[in-house]
Amino acid sequence: ASGSRPDQQRNVHKNRLLAKISRKHLMEIVIPILCNLKTVLEGSHSPLLKQLMQYLGKIFRSYKSEVQEHLANNPILLQELEYDTRQYEKNQKQKARDSILQADVVTDEAAA
């Protein structure tokens, strides 16, 4: 049992290191690419923008402080992405409410 303790600690340290490397890669490589992709998709009015905004929203919710820190040198882009994410989430909530209301109307009509 004493031999497994150092192995467990090594695995914990390895997992932490891999998580840090993955997060750094996400911030330094992936986020700038996604920001450029967002601009391209907006320019072409692509339907893929919806999925990109969902992904950006998930990244912001998961790593908000890191994203803010990484984009500190580009505050306009950071504000734009935060605003777009808030607007997207607001629209999603509204659509969910509308679909619930529509379901209620259909249910009420069926009952009548």
Wavefront OBJ file of the C-alpha trace (Angstrom):
o trace
v 0.000 0.000 0.000
v 2.913 2.370 0.685
v 4.082 1.987 -2.935
v 0.769 3.263 -4.306
v 0.859 6.543 -2.329
v 3.713 8.103 -4.380
v 2.028 6.851 -7.570
v -1.233 8.510 -6.546
v 0.565 11.771 -5.780
v 2.393 11.597 -9.099
v -0.905 11.075 -10.930
v -2.496 14.022 -9.105
v 0.443 16.267 -10.036
v 0.409 14.978 -13.601
v -3.327 15.676 -13.941
v -2.903 19.196 -12.528
v -0.052 19.912 -14.920
v -2.028 18.613 -17.896
v -5.029 20.724 -16.878
v -2.839 23.844 -16.671
v -1.285 23.113 -20.067
v -4.719 22.535 -21.609
v -6.098 25.750 -20.136
v -3.046 27.733 -21.318
v -3.436 26.278 -24.829
v -7.131 27.165 -24.801
v -6.390 30.760 -23.806
v -3.393 31.387 -26.063
v -4.282 29.408 -29.178
v -7.952 28.482 -29.295
v -9.595 31.703 -28.031
v -7.905 33.939 -30.652
v -8.904 31.496 -33.403
v -12.507 31.430 -32.146
v -12.560 35.244 -32.036
v -11.405 35.422 -35.651
v -13.907 32.737 -36.625
v -16.682 34.711 -34.926
v -15.831 37.753 -37.065
v -15.843 35.670 -40.256
v -19.134 33.954 -39.389
v -20.768 37.289 -38.531
v -19.607 38.741 -41.838
v -21.117 35.887 -43.804
v -24.264 35.640 -41.629
v -23.504 31.968 -41.101
v -25.920 29.746 -39.176
v -22.842 28.239 -37.481
v -22.526 31.383 -35.381
v -25.138 29.935 -33.012
v -22.958 26.935 -32.155
v -19.846 29.106 -31.860
v -21.610 31.413 -29.401
v -22.760 28.403 -27.387
v -19.163 27.215 -27.181
v -17.820 30.664 -26.296
v -20.492 30.969 -23.613
v -19.444 27.645 -22.141
v -15.795 28.711 -22.144
v -16.684 32.026 -20.478
v -18.734 30.309 -17.791
v -15.989 27.771 -17.125
v -12.930 30.036 -17.328
v -14.246 33.580 -16.995
v -11.301 35.013 -15.054
v -8.730 33.390 -17.351
v -10.508 34.656 -20.475
v -10.755 38.140 -19.008
v -7.087 38.059 -18.068
v -5.988 36.793 -21.468
v -8.062 39.345 -23.379
v -7.095 42.235 -21.069
v -4.874 43.646 -23.825
v -7.900 43.735 -26.129
v -10.692 45.190 -23.967
v -12.961 45.969 -26.909
v -12.962 42.351 -28.020
v -13.496 41.171 -24.447
v -16.465 43.502 -23.975
v -17.892 42.467 -27.321
v -17.622 38.770 -26.529
v -19.090 39.221 -23.059
v -21.949 41.271 -24.490
v -22.585 38.762 -27.281
v -22.557 35.923 -24.775
v -25.039 37.722 -22.501
v -27.294 38.513 -25.471
v -27.134 34.926 -26.705
v -28.006 33.561 -23.263
v -30.833 36.086 -22.932
v -32.215 35.013 -26.321
v -31.955 31.344 -25.374
v -33.914 31.965 -22.155
v -36.564 33.883 -24.103
v -36.866 31.070 -26.655
v -37.209 28.534 -23.841
v -39.969 30.625 -22.227
v -41.712 31.045 -25.577
v -41.633 27.305 -26.249
v -43.047 26.597 -22.781
v -45.816 29.142 -23.367
v -46.519 27.640 -26.791
v -46.696 24.158 -25.255
v -49.142 25.460 -22.644
v -51.331 27.000 -25.358
v -51.331 23.747 -27.379
v -52.133 21.729 -24.222
v -54.958 24.110 -23.275
v -56.391 23.950 -26.801
v -56.231 20.141 -26.799
v -58.025 20.012 -23.448
v -60.833 22.256 -24.696
l 1 2 3 4 5 6 7 8 9 10 11 12 13 14 15 16 17 18 19 20 21 22 23 24 25 26 27 28 29 30 31 32 33 34 35 36 37 38 39 40 41 42 43 44 45 46 47 48 49 50 51 52 53 54 55 56 57 58 59 60 61 62 63 64 65 66 67 68 69 70 71 72 73 74 75 76 77 78 79 80 81 82 83 84 85 86 87 88 89 90 91 92 93 94 95 96 97 98 99 100 101 102 103 104 105 106 107 108 109 110 111 112
